[in-house]
Amino acid sequence: MKINAYAKINIGLDVLSRRSDGYHEVRMVMQTLGLHDEITAEKCDESGIFISSDSGKVPLGEDNLIYKAAALIMKEYSVSRGVKIGLTKNIPVAAGLAGGSTDAAATLRAVNSLYGLGLSDDRLCELGVRIGADVPYCLTGGTVLCEGIGEKMTKLDPHPSCTVLLAKPPEGVSTAYVYKHLELDKVSHPDIDAIIDGIKANSISDIASHTGNVLESVTIPEHPVIGRIKDIMKNKGAKASLMSGSGPTVFGLFESEDDAKTAFGELKRSQTDLELIITDIYNPDR
């Protein structure tokens, strides 16, 4: 069987507090993109989990979230046979786009279906949060308000359609480092409720005027190229430009595909080491 595993961006990301267990209380609006990896899965008689991929940038063993997802669900439900999983990688790796989490979510769905386990979405989400905070969202997709550590989800009206330009610089960003150095009393917090109102109004402009990501306060000083990318996107017509997750990927929301292509060209000329992708908003319920 084959399942698409969709990337995500954070239209707004606020961190409310640091918890005693090391996690953080967040409030964020998540959105699925058309960009996706492809997961293929098939049963095999030999017990075990066998992963293959067209990408040399992802591990294929126990460190891969695909492996962890398959191992978790198969152990929980005593699946004695094995599974072969193939990954076609289109989402940039370590980019703040939930590439690993969405692959894990697709794997949970694949094993559930292949072996007829009959698990509900709620149960899959309970398993998913044990793998990573973004996995429950990736199982749901669409336009969602995520709270808690990301596992408390409220479906929102679909985000208005638009073109999305992604720009990933080569710099590596440690999510743990970013959260550790986040000073909540010194950051400007985005107005998440106003973003939600903009989505309800189906207005890119209203959404754009309230987007924000508190993690930029740590990542951009460490990697100024992120700020430069944002400026170029805005100068070339992006209604909003924001870092996704803890970075380093920057996205721009464009009402005009031509403007997105112009920004693509300018970024390619001025920042030759960027990974650039033009995609769109994906609302599975539409």
N, C-alpha and C positions, 0 to 999 in steps of 0.2 A: 504494500500500500504506500501511497505518497501523501504527504501533508506539507503544506506551506507554513513556514515559521516566520512571522512578520516582525520587522523591527519596530521600535517605539521611540518617541521623543517625549520630553517633558515640556508641555506648553507653559507650565508654571511649577516651580519647585520651591517649597518653603520647608524649613526645618524648625520645629517648635521647641524641642528640648532634647537633652541627652538622657538616656535611660540608664538605670543601674546595671543592666545586663550588657551594656556596650552598644546597643542599637540606639537609633534616634527616632523620635516621634516626628513624622513628616506629614505634610499636606500638599498634595501635588495633583495636577491634571495631566494625565497620561493620554497619548494618542498613538494609534497604530499607523504605520506607513505602508505604502504599497511595496516597498523594498522587502524582499524575503529570502531566507534560505529555503532549501528543499530537503525534506527528510523522507527517505524511503526505508521501509522496514519489512522484514519477512521472518517467519518462523524458521528455526532450524532444529534438527533433532539433537544435535550436540549441545549440551548445556553450556551456558556462558553468554557473554555480550561481546559482539564483534563489530567494531566501528571502522568504516573506511570514509575517506574524504578526498575531494579534489584540492583541498587547501593544505599547504605545508605549514600553516601558521597555528593550527590547533592540535592539542594532544589527542591521541586516540585511545588512551588507556583510562585508568581510574580517576585521573584528574579532570577528565572531560565531564561537563554537566550532563551530557547525553548519557554517558555511562552511569553517573550517579542516579539519574532519574530512572533508567531502566532497572538498575540494581535495586533501588528502593521499592518500586512497585512490584517487581517480580518476587522479592523476598517477602513483602507484606502479604502477598496473595499466593504464595507457594507455587509459583510457575517453575516447573522443573526443566522444561525445554529451554532452548536458547533463542536468541534473536540477533539477526544481522541488521545493522543500521548504516545506511549510506547518507552522507552529508554533502550537499552541494552548497558551498559557502559563497554568498553574495553580500552579506552584511559585513562591513569592516570589523576586524577583531579588536577587542579592548577599546571600544569607541564610545561607550556610554549610550549605546543603542539597544542594549539588552540582547545582543546576539546569542550569548551562551544561554541565557534564561529562556529565550523563545525556543531554542533548540530543545532544551529540557522539557518545556511545556508540550511541544509537538511529540516528543518521545513518550511522555505519559499518555497522551491521547492514542498514539500508535499501539503501544503495548496493551492498553485497555481494550482497544478494538480487536487487535490480532487474536488475543486470547479470550475474548468474550467475557471480560470481567464484569461488565455492566456497571461500572462506577459512575456516579453522578459528577457533574462539574464541581459541586461543592466538595465532594470527597477528593477529587483530583487536586483542587486548590489546597486542601489540608495537607496532602502529600507534597505539593509543590513548594509551600512556604518552608518546608524542611530542607529544601535544596537551595533556595534563594528567595529574597524578599520580592523580586520582580516576577517570579514564576507564576503566582496566582493571576496577576494582571495579564501576563502573556497567554494564559489559558482563556481569558475572557475577551481581551482586545477591545477595540473601539475607543470611544471617548469616555474616560472614567476618572472620577475623583478617588484617589487612593490616600488612605489615612492609616494611623498606627505606624507600623514599620513598612507599610505598603500593602498589607494583606486585607485591610478593611476597604471594600470597594463599593462605590455608588455609581451606577450607570448614569451618564449625562446625555443630553441631546447630542446628536452627531455634530462634530466640528465641521464648519463650512469647508467645502472643497477648495483646494488651492494647490499650487505647485510648491514643492519643497526642495531646496538645494541643500545638500549635505557636504561639508568640508571637514575632512579629518587630517590634521597635521600628524607627523610621525612621532611627536613627543608622547612618551608613556605617562599616564597619570594613575597614581595609586588612590583608589577610592578610600582606603583606610586612612591614608595620610590626609586627604582633603577633609574628611569628617573630624579627624583628630585635631586639626588646626582651625576648625571653624569657630569663630567667636560670635556667638548668637546675639550678644548685646551690642555689636558694632556693625551689623549688616542691615541693609534695607530689605524689608520683607515684601514680597510680591502680594498683591491683593487677589487672592485665589477666588474669592466670591465674585469680584468684578470680572475675572476671566470667565467664570461660569455664566455670568449674565451676558457677556459678549457672545458666548457660544449659543445661548438661548436666543439671542437677537440675530443670530446667523451673520454676524458682522466681524470680518477679519480686522477692521480698523479698531473696533472696540476691544477685541482680544489683544491686539498688538500693543495697545496703549497700557496694558497692565501686566504683560508677561514679565517674568523675572525668575532668576535661579540663584538662591543664596550661595550656592557652592562656587559660583564665579568669583566670590570675594577671596577665595583661597587659590583657585586654579589659575586665574588670569595673571596675578602678580608673579606666579611661578613660571607661567608660559604666556608671555605677552602676545605671541602670535595669534592667540585666540581673540584677543581684543581687536587686532588688526583685521582679522577675517570678518568679525562682526561689523566693523566700520565699512569695509568694502561692500558687504551685502546690503547694508542700509543705504549707502551712497548709490547703489545700482538698482534701487527700487524695492528692496525687501520691506514689507510692512512691519516685520519683527525679525530680529536675529538674536539667537540665544544659544548658549552652550547646553547640550543635552546631558543629563545626569551629572557625573563628576568630571565629564569631558573625556578626551579632548575635542570631540566632534562638535562643530557649530552647525546649526541649521538656520535657514532663512525661509520665511513664509512669503510667497509671491502670488499676487493676484494674476499677474501676467507671466505666462511661460516664457515669452520673449525676454522679459526682464531677468528671469532666472538664468536663461542662457547667456545673456550679457554678463551677469555677475560670474557665471561659470568661467567665461572667457577671461575676464579680468583677473580672477583668482588664479587661473592656470598660468597667466603671464607673470603675475607678481609673486606668486608662491608656488614654485615649480614642484615642490615635494608633497603637495596635498593630494589626498585621495578624494575625488569629487564625484558626486552622484546626484542626478536629478530624478526625483521620484514624486509622489503625491500623497495626500491624505487618503487613508484607507478606512472606510467605515463598513465593517462586515454586516451590519444590520440594514444597510441601504441597498 
